[in-house]
């Protein structure tokens, strides 16, 4: 498998090169040169399906036996043997629980594997890298958990100061590893993400520190997330039976993985994008427009985003893989803060996509109602996805799966406000509030951040 940039002018890479590069040299995101076709099989076993689904993406770079060992090792870190339990609610909507990994969020499903992929590739090459990542809350802790203590990796994680939950922050800042450094940036997640992209665009700095990425701009993140869409379909009737998914969405990587499953042959009839007050993606799918405004803090902070990086991958596909046309669209969006999708392109999205937004009061009510009806505690992000599933479902005969993306204990204040119940952290995190924190507060200034990275790489 070879990888091409969404902007069309970067070198074509094999998987290992794309893994380490993260962002393409031309500012684009890497995608496979062609989409593999899913086989007909699959029993709903997570590890078996993961090896089969992902193997075509790493073909030519990793031997299947080696890859199978990495996959099995990654998912033994999860608390449940089925990795992603599937529950049916009273109205026929299903919840796919993606939060049983070590940091209690769906990011573990990709990053536990990505950490092992980095180790494999760097060991094979005899190289080391510096990972700089931006997080709206969950990517940081999952990346740190996956990469702490790895000799060939130094890591700096940027998070927006005061805009993640206390549990999310402490999961990052209490890790005592010499290769991990946390920076609280005076700004929003979009500011953090822009800083990471600017570092990749600074070729001299990028080469100097051997920069790599763990955000979902890295193709390996998206690749690993495709698996649970296929597993859910297998458990609900098979890969060729129709299914729909609703995804609480911030940076668009999670729901784009569902679209990759669809491009590979899974019969996904509908992908529903759930937004909070920061509803730029709902605007995109309901009106064909986007407008950048101020980020509004909400009870679902991982979705407090205005510029969703992975939307670029979808735009690349609907533009007929015309990198030049896509680049012009995105340059204009950045320059003007506005985006208008061509009516013909918008028409191509109508049948397979939907979007809905929900403010905090509606999210709180959903958490309370579900606790009363089923006894299930939802985190605020999952509540957004469940609300969107119910609001946008078109065909009740087709299973609708809402992705439960985080453990309720990651957002205890919001859950307690809605239900009166304060969810407890699992045993391995029970002393989280007692652990000392390590972080540095810095302005959203590229020069300052680059100097920090230089000073802290080993």
C-alpha positions, 0 to 999 in steps of 0.5 A, a space after each residue: 500500500 502506498 500513500 498520497 497527500 490530499 494536496 497532491 504534490 508531496 512524495 508518495 510514501 509507503 506505510 512506515 514512512 507515512 506513519 513517521 511523517 504524520 503530515 505531508 510535506 505539502 501540508 496535506 494529509 496522507 490517505 491510501 492510494 486506493 481503498 482496500 476491499 473488505 472480505 465477506 468474513 468476520 465473527 465479531 472477534 475484535 483482534 481477528 477482525 483488526 488484523 484482517 481489516 488493517 493488514 492491507 493498509 500496512 502491506 509491504 511495510 510490516 509482515 503479517 505475523 509481526 503485525 498480529 503480535 502488535 495488535 494482540 498486545 495492544 488490545 490486551 490492555 483493555 478491561 473487557 475481552 470483547 474490547 468494544 462491548 455493544 449494548 442495546 437501548 430501549 428504543 433499539 439504538 445501540 451503544 458501542 462502548 469504546 472507553 474500556 482502554 487504559 485512559 478511558 476514551 476511544 483514542 486508546 483503540 488507535 493509540 495503543 497500537 500506534 505506540 507499538 507501530 512507532 517502536 517497530 518502525 523506529 527499531 527497524 530504522 535505528 532512528 528516533 523521533 520527537 512527537 508533538 501533539 495537540 489535544 482537546 482532552 483525550 488524545 494527549 493522555 492516550 498518546 502519553 499512555 502508549 508512548 511513555 518510557 519508549 527510548 526512541 520517542 520524545 513527546 510534547 503534548 499541547 492542551 488548551 489551558 483551562 479547557 479540558 476536564 480536570 480528569 483529562 488534564 491529570 491523566 496527562 500531567 501526572 505521568 512521570 516519564 522522562 520522555 513526556 512533557 505537557 504544555 498548557 497553551 493560553 488559547 483554544 484547541 484550534 490554537 494548539 492544532 495550528 501550532 502543531 501544523 505550523 511546526 510541520 510547515 517549518 521544514 528546518 525545525 521539522 528536520 532538526 527535531 525529527 518531528 512526528 504526530 499522534 493527532 488524527 492527522 496521522 493516518 495510522 490513527 484513522 486506520 485503527 479506528 476503522 476496525 470497530 465499525 466493522 466489528 459492530 456491523 459483524 455483531 449486528 448481522 454481518 458486513 453486508 447488512 445495512 447499519 448506521 452510526 452516530 458519532 460525537 465529532 470534533 476533529 472528524 477523524 473518528 467519523 471519517 474512519 466510518 467513511 473509510 469502512 464504507 469506502 471499503 465495502 461496509 454497508 453503512 447507510 448513514 453517518 450522523 455527525 453530532 455537534 455541541 454549540 461549536 457546530 461548524 460540522 453540522 453547518 457543513 452537512 446541513 447547509 454546505 457552509 462553514 464559518 469560523 467563529 469563537 470557540 464556546 466552552 461546553 460540557 463536552 470539551 473534546 468537541 470544542 473545535 472550529 477547524 476539523 482537520 480530518 474533514 480535509 480527507 473527506 473533501 479530497 474524496 468528494 473532489 475526485 482526489 483533486 489535490 490542487 482544487 482542495 488546496 485552493 478551497 482550504 486556502 480560501 477558507 483560512 483566508 476568509 473564515 468562510 466556506 461554501 461547498 459546491 452544490 454538486 458536491 453537497 448533493 453527493 453527501 445528502 444520502 449518506 451523511 447527516 448532522 445535528 447540534 445540541 446545547 448543554 441543557 439538552 445534553 444534561 437532560 439526555 444524561 439524566 433521562 438515560 440514567 433513569 431509563 436504563 441505568 446507564 451513565 453517559 459522558 457528555 460527548 456520548 450524550 451528544 452522539 445519542 441525541 444525534 442518533 435519535 434525531 437523525 435516524 431515517 430508517 428504524 429497520 436499520 440498526 443505529 449505533 451511537 459511539 460511546 467515546 468516553 467513560 463518564 468518570 472523565 467528566 464527573 461534574 457534568 454527570 453529577 449535575 445531570 444525575 446526582 451520581 458522581 461516577 467513580 474512576 476505575 481502580 487503576 486511576 483511583 488515586 489520580 487526584 493525589 498524584 503530583 502534576 507536571 506541566 508548563 504554561 506557555 503562550 500560543 507563540 510558535 517561537 516559544 513552543 519550538 524553543 521548548 521542544 528543542 530544549 526538552 528533546 533528549 
